[in-house]
């Protein structure tokens, strides 16, 4: 039963990705479809259409395997190192700034989710 629940949760998450990709293509937007799908999913969670508990197991599974998801990207970057040649300092600045943005926004969202969960109990 748990296996099918996780499969359905991941399928719904993938559906948001496909919807975002379709919207990006249909509306010819410059924003990646995966980002549009994440924003749609975020809006659905904020409005309460789908409770967050419906996606806990599937998202936990995906997050636990995230290093394997990024492994092909890392190998691809290593195959095209000449593209990044001479841009070392710029890349370091971009990586540090983007990491800080992710850390701060994740901490803020996590704190708000904990506060909301505590209010519900």
C-alpha positions in Angstrom: 0.0 0.0 0.0 2.8 2.4 0.9 4.6 1.7 -2.3 1.6 2.7 -4.4 1.0 5.8 -2.3 4.6 6.9 -3.0 4.2 6.2 -6.7 1.0 8.2 -6.9 2.6 11.1 -5.0 5.6 11.2 -7.4 3.2 10.9 -10.3 1.3 14.0 -9.1 4.6 15.9 -8.6 5.6 14.9 -12.1 2.2 16.1 -13.4 3.0 19.5 -12.0 6.3 19.4 -13.8 4.6 18.4 -17.1 1.9 21.1 -16.6 4.6 23.8 -16.1 6.5 22.6 -19.2 3.3 22.6 -21.3 2.5 26.2 -20.1 6.0 27.3 -20.8 5.8 26.0 -24.4 2.2 27.1 -25.0 2.7 30.6 -23.7 6.3 30.8 -25.1 7.6 32.0 -21.7 11.3 32.5 -21.0 10.9 30.9 -17.5 11.8 27.1 -17.4 8.7 24.9 -17.3 10.0 23.1 -14.2 10.0 26.4 -12.3 6.5 27.2 -13.5 5.4 23.7 -12.2 7.0 24.4 -8.9 5.2 27.7 -8.5 1.9 26.0 -9.4 2.6 23.3 -6.9 3.5 25.9 -4.3 0.2 27.8 -5.0 -1.8 24.6 -4.7 -0.2 23.9 -1.3 -0.7 27.5 -0.1 -4.4 27.4 -1.0 -4.9 24.1 0.7 -6.3 22.3 -2.3 -3.9 19.5 -1.5 -2.6 19.1 2.1 1.2 18.8 2.4 0.8 15.4 4.1 -0.4 14.0 0.8 3.1 14.4 -0.6 5.4 13.7 2.3 6.4 10.1 1.5 7.0 10.8 -2.2 9.0 14.0 -1.6 11.1 12.3 1.1 12.0 9.6 -1.3 13.0 12.1 -4.0 15.0 14.2 -1.6 16.8 11.2 -0.2 18.0 10.2 -3.7 18.8 13.8 -4.8 22.6 13.2 -5.1 21.9 10.5 -7.7 19.7 12.9 -9.6 22.5 15.5 -9.8 25.3 13.0 -10.7 24.6 13.1 -14.5 24.6 16.9 -14.4 28.0 16.9 -12.7 29.4 14.5 -15.2 28.1 16.7 -18.0 29.8 19.8 -16.6 33.1 17.9 -16.4 32.8 17.0 -20.1 32.4 20.7 -21.0 35.0 22.3 -18.7 36.3 24.5 -21.6 33.0 26.4 -21.5 33.7 27.5 -17.9 37.4 28.2 -18.4 38.3 31.8 -17.3 35.1 32.3 -15.4 36.3 30.9 -12.1 35.7 33.9 -9.8 32.4 34.6 -11.4 31.3 31.0 -10.9 32.4 31.1 -7.2 30.3 34.3 -6.6 27.3 32.9 -8.3 27.5 29.6 -6.4 27.9 31.4 -3.0 25.1 33.9 -3.6 22.7 31.3 -4.9 23.5 29.0 -2.1 22.8 31.7 0.5 19.5 32.6 -1.2 18.5 28.9 -1.1 19.5 28.5 2.5 17.7 31.7 3.7 14.5 31.0 1.7 14.5 27.3 2.8 15.0 28.3 6.5 12.2 30.9 6.2 9.8 28.5 4.5 10.6 25.7 6.9 10.1 27.9 9.9 6.7 29.0 8.6 5.7 25.4 7.9 6.6 24.4 11.5 4.7 27.3 12.9 1.7 26.4 10.8 1.9 22.8 11.9 2.1 23.8 15.6 -1.0 26.0 15.2 -2.9 23.1 13.7 -2.2 20.8 16.6 
